[in-house]
Amino acid sequence: MCLTTEALAVFLNLIIASSGMTMSEDRIIIHATDRDTHWVLAEGEWCTMAPQFDRFERVATLRQRTQ
């Protein structure tokens, strides 16, 4: 998932009160309660793999329940 710089700024303003954050020129790490989420600057947009990781975790949980 990728966002423009402006959209990411709006998103971060919404969540900043509830979690910490580490920033560098090309990476933002949001320190959430479940795990850290990394946003990386790529070709002018900020991208994260967080939705895919969430999906992988749900599938892994379902597989454990069926075994």
FENJO-V485036 format. One record per residue. N is the residue number from 0. RES is the residue in three letters. SS is DSSP state (~ for helix, > for strand, _ for the rest). PHI is phi in whole degrees, 0 to 359 (999 if undefined). D_FIRST is the distance of its C-alpha to the first C-alpha in whole Angstrom. Layout:
n = <N	N>
res = <RES	RES>
ss = <SS	SS>
phi = <PHI	PHI>
d_first = <D_FIRST	D_FIRST>
This chain:
n = <0	1	2	3	4	5	6	7	8	9	10	11	12	13	14	15	16	17	18	19	20	21	22	23	24	25	26	27	28	29	30	31	32	33	34	35	36	37	38	39	40	41	42	43	44	45	46	47	48	49	50	51	52	53	54	55	56	57	58	59	60	61	62	63	64	65	66>
res = <MET	CYS	LEU	THR	THR	GLU	ALA	LEU	ALA	VAL	PHE	LEU	ASN	LEU	ILE	ILE	ALA	SER	SER	GLY	MET	THR	MET	SER	GLU	ASP	ARG	ILE	ILE	ILE	HIS	ALA	THR	ASP	ARG	ASP	THR	HIS	TRP	VAL	LEU	ALA	GLU	GLY	GLU	TRP	CYS	THR	MET	ALA	PRO	GLN	PHE	ASP	ARG	PHE	GLU	ARG	VAL	ALA	THR	LEU	ARG	GLN	ARG	THR	GLN>
ss = <_	>	>	_	~	~	~	~	~	~	~	~	~	~	~	_	_	_	_	>	>	>	>	_	_	_	>	>	>	>	>	_	_	_	_	>	>	>	>	>	>	>	_	_	>	>	>	_	_	~	~	~	~	~	~	~	~	~	~	~	~	~	~	~	~	~	_>
phi = <999	233	228	290	302	296	295	296	299	297	301	296	296	286	255	301	291	263	209	274	208	241	233	224	299	235	208	234	246	262	267	266	291	281	187	282	242	259	249	239	285	221	54	85	235	261	238	221	259	306	300	292	297	299	296	300	295	296	296	298	296	297	296	295	292	272	268>
d_first = <0	4	7	11	13	15	12	11	15	15	13	15	18	18	17	19	23	22	20	21	19	19	19	19	19	16	15	14	15	15	18	18	20	19	17	16	12	11	9	11	12	11	13	13	10	8	5	6	6	8	7	9	11	12	13	15	17	18	19	21	23	24	25	27	29	30	32>
